[in-house]
Amino acid sequence: MQQTVYLNDQFMPLEQAKISPLDRGFLFGDGVYEVIPSYSGKFVGFDLHIERLKRSLAAIKIELNWTTDKWRSIAERLLEENGSGNLSVYIHVSRGADVKRAHAYKTFNSPTVFALTTEIPAPKVANIDKVEGLSVVTQEDIRWQRCDVKSTALLGNIMHFQHAYDQGVAETILYNKDRQVTEASTSNVFVIKNNCITTPPLDSQLLPGVTRHIVLDIIRSKTQYEVGEEIVTFDDLKQADEVWLTSASKEVAPVTLIDGDPVADGKVGGLWLAIMSLFEQHKFDA
């Protein structure tokens, strides 16, 4: 099936989509992006993703005053053009093309807007009791100091993810110079101890994940579990009863090995099973 993409007000086959070599997204990674999952045509957290996109655009001073409805119409058209099913919509906005390569940017540049779909796995709910935990490694965070902006300049994240990939594991959990957990290379981190659920507080060291937001809302509104947004130390991570990673693609994923050591008994925890079941029931509510 031929894939249809969106580029600068036009829908077209992927192979016809072209950008200028002087586009600042290509030259400098000067842009932001979002990835919005959908299942059978239903989006997860669409408005939350677009709100974050708008915050990222404002943070780097790209002027693109599109409404949420406009973004939704583009995303829905892409789903329709590409067969619906289980698809994520990737949205990429760069500052646009200039007439020469120069570090300083001009406010009159026209942003480049690109979007495409990617197939994603079906929801876990059918085999939730058979999910296997992830094996991860840890590393000191080397990325830039505005990780709250969902920048397309992902070299630091890529280097951290490759560190995990080269060792045959799923992810790299990151910690700062004070040995406080920030996030993982492509996901947020939750740590559970004695049924208390904790995730690092939002600041410039980590992305305000949409799935993180949805999970926190579900825990607070649908359960009696204690939950907090507080500093998580490296020792907290290693001594946890359960560790989860959350992202649009992972949803809520249990971790059972960290740096080769088991998390608690090395098995998927019962609290994860309870929260993941609730997530599958309520993820479309946001």
C-alpha positions as CSV (number, residue, x, y, z in Angstrom):
1,M,0.0,0.0,0.0
2,Q,1.4,3.4,-1.0
3,Q,1.9,5.6,2.1
4,T,0.4,9.1,2.1
5,V,2.2,11.9,4.0
6,Y,1.5,15.6,4.7
7,L,4.0,18.3,3.8
8,N,3.2,22.0,3.8
9,D,-0.5,22.0,3.1
10,Q,-0.4,19.0,0.7
11,F,-1.1,15.3,1.0
12,M,1.2,13.3,-1.3
13,P,2.9,9.9,-1.7
14,L,5.9,9.6,0.6
15,E,8.4,9.3,-2.2
16,Q,7.2,12.7,-3.6
17,A,7.8,14.6,-0.3
18,K,10.9,16.8,-0.6
19,I,12.4,19.5,1.6
20,S,15.2,22.1,0.9
21,P,18.7,21.2,1.9
22,L,18.7,24.6,3.6
23,D,15.8,23.7,5.8
24,R,16.9,24.5,9.4
25,G,15.5,21.2,10.6
26,F,17.9,19.4,8.3
27,L,20.9,21.7,9.0
28,F,20.5,22.3,12.8
29,G,17.7,20.1,14.1
30,D,15.9,23.4,14.6
31,G,12.4,22.1,15.2
32,V,10.0,20.1,17.4
33,Y,7.8,17.0,17.0
34,E,5.1,14.9,18.4
35,V,4.1,11.2,18.1
36,I,0.4,10.5,18.7
37,P,-0.8,6.9,18.9
38,S,-4.2,5.7,17.6
39,Y,-6.0,2.4,17.8
40,S,-8.7,1.6,15.2
41,G,-9.0,5.3,14.4
42,K,-9.1,6.5,18.0
43,F,-6.4,8.8,19.3
44,V,-4.8,8.6,22.7
45,G,-4.4,12.0,24.3
46,F,-4.6,13.9,21.1
47,D,-5.3,17.3,22.7
48,L,-2.6,16.8,25.3
49,H,-0.1,16.1,22.5
50,I,-1.1,19.2,20.6
51,E,-0.9,21.3,23.7
52,R,2.6,20.1,24.3
53,L,3.5,20.8,20.6
54,K,2.3,24.3,21.0
55,R,4.4,24.8,24.1
56,S,7.5,23.4,22.3
57,L,6.9,25.8,19.4
58,A,6.5,28.7,21.7
59,A,9.7,27.8,23.6
60,I,11.8,28.0,20.5
61,K,9.9,30.9,19.0
62,I,8.4,29.2,15.9
63,E,5.2,31.0,15.0
64,L,2.6,28.6,13.9
65,N,-0.8,29.5,15.2
66,W,-2.8,26.5,14.1
67,T,-5.8,25.4,16.0
68,T,-6.1,21.9,17.6
69,D,-9.0,21.3,15.1
70,K,-6.7,21.9,12.2
71,W,-4.1,19.5,13.5
72,R,-6.8,16.9,14.1
73,S,-8.2,17.2,10.6
74,I,-4.7,16.6,9.2
75,A,-4.1,13.6,11.5
76,E,-7.5,12.1,10.8
77,R,-7.0,12.5,7.0
78,L,-3.6,10.7,7.4
79,L,-5.3,7.8,9.3
80,E,-7.9,7.5,6.6
81,E,-5.4,7.7,3.7
82,N,-3.2,5.0,5.3
83,G,-5.9,2.4,6.2
84,S,-6.6,3.4,9.8
85,G,-5.8,0.3,12.0
86,N,-3.2,0.9,14.7
87,L,-1.1,3.9,13.6
88,S,0.9,6.6,15.2
89,V,1.0,10.0,13.6
90,Y,4.4,11.7,13.6
91,I,4.2,15.5,13.4
92,H,7.4,17.4,12.6
93,V,7.7,21.3,12.5
94,S,11.0,22.9,11.7
95,R,11.7,26.6,11.5
96,G,11.8,26.3,7.7
97,A,14.3,27.0,4.9
98,D,16.6,30.0,4.7
99,V,18.6,31.4,1.8
100,K,21.9,30.4,3.4
101,R,23.3,28.4,6.3
102,A,23.5,30.7,9.3
103,H,23.1,30.1,13.1
104,A,20.8,33.2,13.7
105,Y,17.3,32.8,12.5
106,K,14.9,35.3,11.0
107,T,11.3,35.6,12.3
108,F,9.9,35.6,8.8
109,N,10.8,32.1,7.9
110,S,7.9,29.9,6.9
111,P,7.9,26.7,9.1
112,T,8.1,23.4,7.4
113,V,5.3,21.1,8.6
114,F,5.6,17.3,7.9
115,A,3.5,14.4,9.1
116,L,3.3,10.7,8.5
117,T,1.9,7.5,10.0
118,T,3.7,4.4,11.3
119,E,2.2,1.1,12.2
120,I,2.2,0.3,15.9
121,P,1.5,-2.9,17.9
122,A,-2.0,-3.8,18.9
123,P,-2.9,-3.0,22.6
124,K,-1.4,-5.3,25.2
125,V,-4.8,-6.0,26.9
126,A,-5.4,-9.3,25.1
127,N,-2.3,-10.9,26.5
128,I,-1.6,-8.6,29.5
129,D,-0.9,-11.5,31.8
130,K,1.8,-12.8,29.4
131,V,3.8,-9.6,29.1
132,E,7.5,-10.0,29.8
133,G,9.5,-7.3,31.6
134,L,12.1,-5.2,29.9
135,S,15.9,-5.3,30.5
136,V,17.5,-1.9,30.7
137,V,20.8,-0.3,31.5
138,T,21.7,3.1,33.2
139,Q,23.9,6.0,32.2
140,E,24.7,9.5,33.3
141,D,22.5,12.0,31.3
142,I,24.6,13.8,28.6
143,R,21.7,15.7,26.9
144,W,21.0,19.4,26.6
145,Q,19.4,21.3,29.5
146,R,15.9,21.9,27.9
147,C,14.7,18.3,27.7
148,D,11.2,19.7,28.5
149,V,11.1,20.9,24.8
150,K,10.4,18.0,22.4
151,S,13.2,18.9,20.1
152,T,14.0,17.1,16.8
153,A,17.7,17.5,17.8
154,L,17.8,14.1,19.4
155,L,21.5,13.2,19.2
156,G,21.9,12.8,22.9
157,N,18.9,10.6,23.2
158,I,20.1,8.6,20.2
159,M,23.5,8.0,21.8
160,H,21.8,6.9,25.0
161,F,19.4,4.6,23.2
162,Q,22.2,3.1,21.1
163,H,24.1,2.4,24.3
164,A,21.2,0.1,25.3
165,Y,20.8,-1.3,21.8
166,D,24.4,-2.3,21.6
167,Q,24.0,-4.3,24.8
168,G,20.8,-6.0,23.5
169,V,18.5,-4.4,26.0
170,A,15.4,-2.2,25.6
171,E,16.3,1.2,27.1
172,T,18.8,3.4,29.0
173,I,17.5,5.0,32.2
174,L,19.3,8.3,32.8
175,Y,20.5,10.0,36.0
176,N,22.0,13.5,36.5
177,K,25.4,14.5,38.1
178,D,23.6,14.2,41.6
179,R,22.6,10.7,40.8
180,Q,19.0,11.6,40.6
181,V,16.9,9.8,37.9
182,T,15.7,12.1,35.1
183,E,14.0,9.8,32.5
184,A,15.0,7.2,30.0
185,S,16.2,7.9,26.4
186,T,12.7,7.6,25.0
187,S,10.4,7.3,28.0
188,N,9.5,8.5,31.5
189,V,10.3,6.5,34.6
190,F,8.1,5.3,37.5
191,V,9.5,3.7,40.6
192,I,7.3,1.7,43.1
193,K,8.3,0.9,46.7
194,N,5.8,-0.5,49.3
195,N,2.9,0.3,46.9
196,C,3.9,3.9,46.7
197,I,4.3,5.1,43.1
198,T,6.8,7.8,42.4
199,T,8.0,9.6,39.2
200,P,10.5,12.4,38.9
201,P,9.0,15.9,39.1
202,L,8.7,17.9,35.9
203,D,11.5,20.3,35.2
204,S,13.9,21.1,32.3
205,Q,15.6,17.7,32.8
206,L,12.8,15.6,31.4
207,L,9.9,15.6,28.9
208,P,6.4,16.1,30.3
209,G,5.2,12.8,28.8
210,V,1.6,12.6,27.7
211,T,1.4,8.9,28.8
212,R,3.0,9.9,32.1
213,H,0.2,12.5,32.5
214,I,-2.5,10.0,31.7
215,V,-1.1,7.3,34.0
216,L,-0.8,9.8,36.9
217,D,-4.4,10.9,36.3
218,I,-5.7,7.3,36.3
219,I,-3.9,6.4,39.5
220,R,-5.2,9.5,41.3
221,S,-8.8,9.3,40.0
222,K,-9.3,5.5,39.8
223,T,-7.2,4.0,42.7
224,Q,-6.3,4.5,46.3
225,Y,-2.6,4.1,45.7
226,E,-0.2,6.7,47.0
227,V,1.4,8.6,44.1
228,G,4.0,11.4,44.1
229,E,6.1,13.5,41.8
230,E,9.3,13.6,43.7
231,I,13.1,13.2,43.3
232,V,14.0,9.6,42.6
233,T,17.6,8.7,43.4
234,F,19.7,6.1,41.7
235,D,19.5,4.0,44.9
236,D,15.7,4.3,44.9
237,L,15.8,2.9,41.4
238,K,18.0,0.0,42.3
239,Q,16.0,-0.8,45.5
240,A,12.5,-0.6,43.9
241,D,9.8,-3.2,44.1
242,E,8.7,-2.3,40.5
243,V,10.0,0.0,37.8
244,W,7.9,1.1,34.8
245,L,8.6,3.1,31.7
246,T,5.9,5.1,30.0
247,S,5.7,6.6,26.5
248,A,3.3,6.8,23.5
249,S,4.9,3.7,22.0
250,K,5.6,1.7,25.2
251,E,2.4,2.7,27.0
252,V,3.2,1.4,30.5
253,A,6.1,-1.1,30.3
254,P,7.4,-3.1,33.3
255,V,11.2,-3.3,33.9
256,T,12.5,-6.5,35.4
257,L,16.3,-6.2,34.9
258,I,18.5,-3.1,35.5
259,D,22.2,-3.3,34.6
260,G,21.8,-7.1,34.7
261,D,20.4,-7.1,38.2
262,P,16.7,-8.1,38.9
263,V,14.1,-5.6,40.0
264,A,12.9,-7.2,43.3
265,D,12.3,-10.9,42.3
266,G,12.8,-10.2,38.6
267,K,9.2,-10.8,37.7
268,V,6.5,-8.4,36.4
269,G,4.8,-6.9,39.4
270,G,1.2,-7.1,40.4
271,L,0.8,-3.4,40.7
272,W,1.9,-2.9,37.1
273,L,-0.8,-5.4,36.1
274,A,-3.5,-3.5,37.9
275,I,-2.4,-0.1,36.5
276,M,-1.9,-1.4,33.0
277,S,-5.4,-2.9,33.1
278,L,-6.8,0.5,34.1
279,F,-4.8,2.3,31.5
280,E,-6.2,0.1,28.7
281,Q,-9.7,0.9,30.0
282,H,-9.2,4.7,30.3
283,K,-6.5,5.7,27.9
284,F,-9.0,7.2,25.4
285,D,-10.6,9.4,28.1
286,A,-7.9,12.1,28.0
